[in-house]
Amino acid sequence: QGKQKKARKYAVMKRMISLRDQRINEKDRAKAPVKKKEDPSAIKEREVPQHPSCLFFQYNTQLGPPYHILVDTNFINFSIKAKLDLMQSMMDCLYAKCIPCITDCVMGEIEKLGQKYRVALRIAKDPRFERLPCMHKGTYADDCLVQRVTQHKCYIVATVDKELKRRIRKIPGVPIMYISRHRYNIERMPDDYGAPRF
């Protein structure tokens, strides 16, 4: 009786030689990583972000009337949809004078959106809006707003974008203005930092 031929199994992976195999040259062999023992008496260095001096305990001392409000593209658009006057609604929300600020990046974003956002562009070009020049590369408005708010804690950010809100919540001392139930609301103000939100 002859030897029975075995059919090769379909899609069987080619077996690889282990790097510790005897057939591999000494110089090509993988060496097991040696773990260094940690010295318990050694001083451990840790990078802790330093909070700016304007945050006195949980209050942001730089925030005060007249409030400077950084406006996002979608905030202007949602205000138009909700038929809200930007300046009047901001003052009704904060009970103080408000200066809406618009960065070059946000302005560029509205201009790129074209004919559909022509009303938003006309509102953004209002002379009551303060224009903030951008010195950084790129025109991504969300990064621009987050960077500006991180450097200067004197702004309130007006946005309805969930992703931007999530990023700004991580920065201490920055309130967020948003639209709900056809009116402007504020998420955190100087008197309630650290207080739980309900």
Long-range contacts (C-beta under 8 A, 24 or more apart in sequence): 51-172, 52-153, 52-173, 54-153, 54-173, 55-153, 55-172, 55-173, 58-193, 58-194, 59-190, 59-191, 59-193, 60-153, 60-173, 60-174, 60-190, 60-193, 61-190, 62-152, 62-153, 62-154, 63-153, 63-154, 63-156, 63-173, 63-175, 63-189, 63-190, 64-190, 65-94, 65-96, 65-97, 66-96, 66-97, 66-98, 66-99, 67-94, 67-96, 67-97, 67-98, 67-99, 67-156, 68-99, 68-101, 68-130, 68-154, 68-155, 68-156, 69-98, 69-99, 69-100, 69-101, 69-155, 69-156, 69-157, 69-158, 69-177, 70-101, 70-102, 70-103, 70-132, 70-145, 70-148, 70-149, 70-155, 70-156, 70-157, 70-158, 71-100, 71-101, 71-102, 71-106, 71-124, 71-129, 71-158, 72-106, 72-141, 72-142, 72-145, 72-157, 72-158, 72-159, 72-160, 72-161, 72-164, 73-106, 73-109, 73-110, 73-113, 73-117, 73-120, 73-141, 74-159, 74-160, 74-161, 75-158, 75-159, 75-160, 75-177, 75-178, 75-179, 76-110, 76-120, 76-123, 76-124, 77-117, 77-120, 78-160, 78-179, 79-123, 79-179, 80-119, 80-120, 80-123, 82-179, 82-182, 83-182, 84-179, 84-182, 84-183, 84-184, 86-123, 87-128, 89-183, 89-184, 90-158, 90-177, 90-184, 92-183, 92-184, 93-177, 93-183, 93-184, 93-185, 93-186, 94-186, 99-128, 99-130, 100-128, 100-129, 100-130, 100-158, 101-129, 101-130, 101-131, 101-132, 101-155, 102-129, 102-130, 102-131, 102-132, 103-131, 103-132, 103-133, 103-134, 103-141, 103-144, 103-145, 103-148, 104-131, 104-132, 104-133, 104-134, 104-139, 105-134, 105-138, 105-139, 105-140, 105-141, 105-144, 105-145, 106-141, 106-144, 106-145, 107-131, 108-139, 108-141, 109-139, 109-141, 142-167, 146-171, 149-174, 156-186, 158-184
